[in-house]
Amino acid sequence: MRRRTNEPATPITRAPAGDRPQVPEADPNWHPIAIEWFESLFDSGQSFFYERSDIAQARYVAEAMSRNLSQGQRISGQLFASVISAAGELLTTEGARRRLNVELTKSGPDDIDTGLDELLDSYRDG
């Protein structure tokens, strides 16, 4: 068994995740790029970790993205930076996933270590 040698100063507080959220439809009034981005989230591996609040944030980001792209004028640099930052929070980039030590694999679902076994063991051990 491996032991963590760099324990954080404050212990991690754990809570059970919510129920697996439903995948919502993209708003058909959004800009096509915003629709493509939003739909791609749920075809990507990181969506395994999404809670309802993450999906709500994704809808907001897609709405902001759509409004920015639909203006018919120069794209706002500040809004673009905000959208990219929020997208990173949704683990949409390899860099964001690596910073949180999340690695997506092309393995079958039985080969993926979700950490659920360890979490359940810790609940049982109380």
Backbone as a ProteinNet text record, in pm:
[ID]
protein_1_A
[PRIMARY]
MRRRTNEPATPITRAPAGDRPQVPEADPNWHPIAIEWFESLFDSGQSFFYERSDIAQARYVAEAMSRNLSQGQRISGQLFASVISAAGELLTTEGARRRLNVELTKSGPDDIDTGLDELLDSYRDG
[TERTIARY]
83.5	0	88.7	54.9	131.9	79.9	171.5	133.9	167.4	82.8	106.7	204.4	314.4	416	399.7	323.2	305	160.8	122.2	-13.1	-39.7	-159.5	-190.6	-201.4	-177.2	-184.1	-324.2	-423.6	-562.3	-614	-671.5	-720.4	-831.8	-840.4	-943	-1075.6	-1178.5	-1312.6	-1381.1	-1435.7	-1499.3	-1649.3	-1722.8	-1868.2	-1910.2	-2021.8	-2066.8	-2110.6	-2090	-2131.5	-2282.9	-2338.7	-2480.9	-2510.7	-2637.9	-2677.7	-2620.7	-2599.7	-2546.9	-2643.4	-2596.7	-2687.6	-2727.3	-2843.4	-2889.8	-2809.9	-2787.4	-2718.3	-2822.9	-2810.3	-2909.4	-2883.7	-2987.4	-2974.9	-2913.4	-2834.6	-2781.8	-2896.1	-2889.3	-2989.7	-2974.5	-3078.1	-3065.1	-3041.9	-3064.7	-3041.7	-2897.2	-2813.9	-2673.5	-2601	-2488.6	-2399.1	-2352	-2333.9	-2291.9	-2164.2	-2069.6	-1946.6	-1976.4	-2064.3	-2102	-2176.1	-2261.9	-2334.1	-2235.2	-2141.1	-2041.6	-1959	-1916.4	-1837.4	-1918.4	-2042.4	-2126.9	-2152.4	-2186.8	-2213.3	-2087.9	-1971.8	-1846.9	-1812.3	-1859.2	-1831.4	-1879.5	-1996.6	-2059.8	-2016.4	-1938.3	-1875.9	-1733.4	-1688.1	-1550.9	-1545.4	-1430	-1412.8	-1430	-1395.9	-1405.8	-1549.2	-1646.7	-1787	-1824.1	-1740.5	-1761.9	-1767.5	-1694.2	-1683.4	-1786.1	-1864.8	-1953.7	-2068.8	-2094.6	-2211.3	-2310	-2429.8	-2529.2	-2477.3	-2401.3	-2348.5	-2247.4	-2172.3	-2078.4	-2154.2	-2265.8	-2346.5	-2409.9	-2453.8	-2509	-2401.6	-2279.2	-2170.3	-2142.2	-2146.1	-2120.9	-2227	-2351.4	-2458.8	-2430.9	-2387.4	-2357.9	-2240.5	-2137.5	-2020.9	-2061.6	-2143.5	-2188.5	-2273.9	-2355.6	-2437.1	-2347.5	-2249.1	-2156.5	-2077.6	-2033	-1959	-2045.3	-2170.6	-2262.3	-2288.1	-2313.9	-2339.2	-2218.6	-2100.3	-1978.1	-1957.3	-1983	-1962.4	-2071.4	-2189.3	-2302.6	-2311.4	-2225.2	-2233.1	-2209	-2139.5	-2111.4	-2006.2	-1937.6	-1831.4	-1708.1	-1611.9	-1487.8	-1517.4	-1449.7	-1467.2	-1400.5	-1471.7	-1418.9	-1306.4	-1189.1	-1075.4	-1098	-1161.3	-1187.5	-1288.5	-1394.1	-1492.6	-1431.5	-1349	-1283.4	-1196.8	-1120	-1035.6	-1120.6	-1234.5	-1323.8	-1382.5	-1421.8	-1478.4	-1373.2	-1252.4	-1145.7	-1112.9	-1109.9	-1083.1	-1192.4	-1317.9	-1429.1	-1428.1	-1390.9	-1381.8	-1274.9	-1165.5	-1061	-1111.3	-1198.7	-1258.5	-1340.5	-1388.3	-1466.3	-1376.4	-1246	-1145.8	-1147.8	-1172.9	-1182.9	-1048	-941.5	-810.4	-719.8	-625.9	-530.3	-453.3	-414.2	-340	-419.7	-547.7	-633.2	-644.5	-658.7	-669.1	-538.7	-427.1	-297.5	-272.3	-312.8	-294.2	-369.4	-478.6	-557.4	-531.7	-427.6	-390.5	-504.6	-577.2	-682.3	-628.3	-629.2	-581.8	-694.6	-727.5	-831.2	-766.6	-827.4	-773.3	-877.1	-832.3	-922.2	-954.5	-931	-957.1	-1106.7	-1141.9	-1279.8	-1315.1	-1445.4	-1485.3	-1436.5	-1414.2	-1368.6	-1222.1	-1147.3	-1004.5	-973.4	-1073.3	-1050.5	-1064	-963.7	-966.1	-1035.3	-1160.2	-1237.3	-1213.3	-1148.4	-1128.7	-1249.7	-1354.8	-1477	-1456.2	-1375.2	-1351	-1288.4	-1187.5	-1121.7	-1217.5	-1300.8	-1396.7	-1498	-1549.5	-1644.3	-1580	-1454.9	-1383.7	-1368.8	-1341.1	-1323.7	-1455.8	-1567.7	-1698.4	-1729.8	-1696.4	-1721.8	-1638.4	-1512.5	-1423	-1457.9	-1538.8	-1596.6	-1514.2
-116.7	0	124	218.3	342.3	440.2	515.9	621.5	756.4	848.2	983.4	1050.8	1102.6	1164.2	1315.1	1372.2	1517.8	1551.1	1508.6	1533.5	1683.6	1725.6	1868.7	1914.5	2042.6	2097.8	2083.1	2099.8	2083.4	1954.7	1865.6	1740.3	1765.5	1677.2	1686.9	1640.5	1721.3	1684.4	1617.9	1500.9	1426.1	1419.1	1417.5	1403.8	1317.5	1248.6	1166.7	1254.8	1204.6	1276.2	1266	1356.9	1352.7	1241.6	1222.5	1123.9	1162.5	1062.1	1085.8	1178.8	1296.4	1392	1350.6	1397.9	1378.4	1470.3	1425.5	1508.5	1598.3	1729.5	1820.2	1846.5	1888.4	1928.5	2068	2090.8	2225.2	2314.1	2440.5	2536	2554.7	2526.3	2539.4	2683.4	2781.1	2921.4	2965.1	2878.8	2912.2	2913.1	2981.1	2981.4	2836.9	2794.6	2656.1	2612.6	2702.1	2665.2	2637.4	2717	2694.4	2561.2	2529.6	2401.3	2285.9	2296.2	2190.2	2171.6	2282.2	2274	2207.8	2252.1	2198.9	2049.5	2009.3	1866.6	1783	1839.6	1764.2	1731.7	1814.9	1789.3	1651.1	1612.4	1489.3	1367.4	1391	1281.4	1259.6	1343.5	1338.7	1269.6	1211.1	1132.4	1207.4	1336.7	1410.5	1424	1403.3	1416	1310.8	1206.4	1105.6	1170.1	1280.9	1346.5	1458.4	1490.9	1606.3	1585.8	1690.2	1700.8	1795.5	1806.3	1896.7	2040	2080	2216.4	2239.4	2137.2	2150	2170.1	2098.9	2111.6	2250.4	2301.3	2436.8	2538	2518	2607.7	2595.4	2475.1	2454.5	2525.5	2521.7	2592	2742.8	2794.5	2937.2	2975.2	2893.3	2919.9	2914.9	2815.4	2804.7	2926	2973.5	3093	3214.8	3234.6	3347.4	3334.4	3213.1	3187.8	3222.6	3177.6	3201.9	3350.8	3421	3565.3	3638	3598	3662.1	3635.5	3513	3477.4	3534	3558.3	3603.6	3754.7	3828.2	3973.8	4033.1	3960.9	4013.2	4122.2	4134.1	4233.7	4168.8	4249.4	4198.6	4121.9	4007.7	3925.9	3996.6	4002.3	4064.7	3978.7	4035.7	3963.1	3924	4012.5	3984.3	3870.5	3872.8	3765.4	3634.1	3641	3520.3	3457.3	3539.5	3488.9	3425.8	3486.5	3431.4	3298.5	3288.6	3163.4	3053.1	3082.6	2982	2939	3032.4	2998.7	2907.5	2941.3	2859.5	2722.1	2715.8	2587.2	2499.6	2560.4	2485.9	2427	2499.8	2449.6	2323.1	2306	2187.5	2075.7	2089.3	1989	1962.4	2067.2	2047.1	2046	2075.9	2073.8	1971.4	1921.8	1825.3	1886.1	2013	2078.8	2085.6	2118	2125.1	1987.9	1884	1748.4	1705.8	1738.5	1700.5	1770.3	1897.4	1969.8	1901.9	1834.5	1765.3	1614.6	1572.3	1430.9	1342.6	1391.7	1312.9	1270.5	1140.8	1088	1010	1047.6	977.1	867.8	750.9	639.2	590.9	517	457	313.1	278.4	143.5	121.5	-5.2	-38.7	8.2	21.4	73.4	-11.6	-142.5	-227.6	-204.5	-142	-119.9	13.8	96	231.1	233.6	291.4	306.2	437.5	430.4	550.4	599.8	520.4	557.2	525.9	472.5	443.7	332.2	231.6	121.7	173.1	260.1	315.1	402.3	480.2	566.3	483.8	378.1	292.1	221.3	177.6	115.1	212.6	339.2	437.8	463.7	459.4	475.2	356.2	236.2	115.1	113.9	158.7	159.4	271.1	366.3	469.3	567.7
0	0	0	-87.8	-94	9.3	67	161.2	99.7	123.3	75.8	171.1	116.9	201.1	210.2	120.7	123.3	161.2	278.6	327.5	332.1	290.5	298.2	443.4	465.9	601.6	658.9	573.1	614.4	552	631.5	573.4	471.2	373.8	270.9	329.5	313	355.5	238.1	260	152.2	175.6	65.4	70.5	-47.7	-34.7	-147.9	-264.5	-383.5	-504.1	-520.1	-598	-628.3	-727.3	-756	-855.8	-991.2	-1074.1	-1208.8	-1283.6	-1327.7	-1391.5	-1533	-1574.5	-1711.8	-1804.2	-1925.2	-2023.7	-2090	-2073.2	-2131.3	-2279.3	-2346.7	-2487.1	-2493.7	-2596.4	-2620.2	-2668.3	-2636.1	-2681	-2832	-2909.8	-3055.3	-3101.7	-3014.8	-3051.1	-3031.6	-2970.4	-2950.9	-3085.3	-3087	-3202.8	-3226.8	-3353	-3381.4	-3308.8	-3289.3	-3218.2	-3071.4	-3010.3	-2870.6	-2857	-2952.7	-2949.8	-2960.1	-3053.5	-3070.9	-2943.6	-2881.1	-2757.7	-2647.5	-2627.9	-2521.3	-2540.3	-2662.4	-2688	-2672.3	-2705.6	-2694.4	-2549.7	-2456.4	-2315.3	-2273.2	-2321.3	-2274.7	-2356	-2461.9	-2536.1	-2487.1	-2394.1	-2344.5	-2208.9	-2178.9	-2058	-1928.3	-1926.9	-1801.7	-1754.2	-1843.1	-1801.9	-1697.2	-1682.9	-1578.4	-1440.6	-1423.2	-1293.5	-1273.7	-1375.6	-1367.2	-1270.1	-1195.3	-1108.4	-1177.3	-1123.2	-1181.8	-1186.5	-1086.4	-1083.7	-1196.7	-1233.4	-1344.9	-1475.9	-1489.8	-1611.3	-1617.3	-1504	-1500.9	-1541.5	-1494.3	-1532.6	-1682.3	-1734.6	-1877.5	-1961.5	-1918.5	-1990.8	-1990.7	-1877.4	-1867.2	-1959.5	-1958.5	-2043.7	-2190.7	-2228.7	-2367.2	-2406.2	-2313.5	-2340.1	-2362.3	-2275.9	-2291.5	-2421.2	-2451.1	-2574	-2695.1	-2691.9	-2802.8	-2822.9	-2713.6	-2724.6	-2780.7	-2736.7	-2783.6	-2932.8	-2975.5	-3116.3	-3206.9	-3152.9	-3233.9	-3247.2	-3182.1	-3183.7	-3321.6	-3409.4	-3541.5	-3540.8	-3431.3	-3422.1	-3360.2	-3326.9	-3269.6	-3140.9	-3123.9	-3003.6	-2885.6	-2775.3	-2654.5	-2596.8	-2583.4	-2527.3	-2382.9	-2305.9	-2165.2	-2150.9	-2231.5	-2224.9	-2273.5	-2378.5	-2428.2	-2319.1	-2247.3	-2138.7	-2029.2	-1997.9	-1895.8	-1939	-2065.3	-2117.1	-2114.7	-2158	-2158.2	-2015.9	-1922	-1782.2	-1726.1	-1753.7	-1705.1	-1771.6	-1897.4	-1966.2	-1901.3	-1860	-1789.6	-1659.1	-1591.3	-1466.8	-1491.6	-1614.7	-1650.8	-1703.7	-1684.7	-1725.5	-1875.7	-1955.4	-2099.5	-2170.2	-2098.7	-2162	-2093.6	-2169.3	-2114.9	-1998.4	-2010.6	-1903.3	-1773.6	-1784.2	-1664.8	-1599.8	-1680.8	-1625.3	-1560.2	-1620.3	-1562.4	-1428.9	-1417.8	-1291.6	-1177.9	-1208.3	-1105.7	-1104.4	-1176	-1183.2	-1233.8	-1334.7	-1399.5	-1534.8	-1557.5	-1685.3	-1750.6	-1873	-1946.3	-2030.4	-2030.6	-2107	-2205.9	-2302.6	-2401.3	-2363.5	-2238.4	-2189.7	-2174.8	-2155.7	-2125.7	-1986.4	-1955.4	-1824.3	-1707.1	-1728	-1618.3	-1584.6	-1676.2	-1655.2	-1589.4	-1565.3	-1514.7	-1363.6	-1298.1	-1152.2	-1119.7	-1076.1	-1046.5	-905.6	-822.4	-684	-597.7	-659	-583.8	-482.9	-518	-424.6	-295.2	-307.8	-190.3	-109.7	-180.5	-111.8	-34.1	-95.9	-27.6	93.2	76.4	188	304.6	274	381.8	452.9	380.7	445.4	535.2	486.6	565.5	692.8	678.3	794.1	891.6	843.6	923.2	985.8
[MASK]
++++++++++++++++++++++++++++++++++++++++++++++++++++++++++++++++++++++++++++++++++++++++++++++++++++++++++++++++++++++++++++++

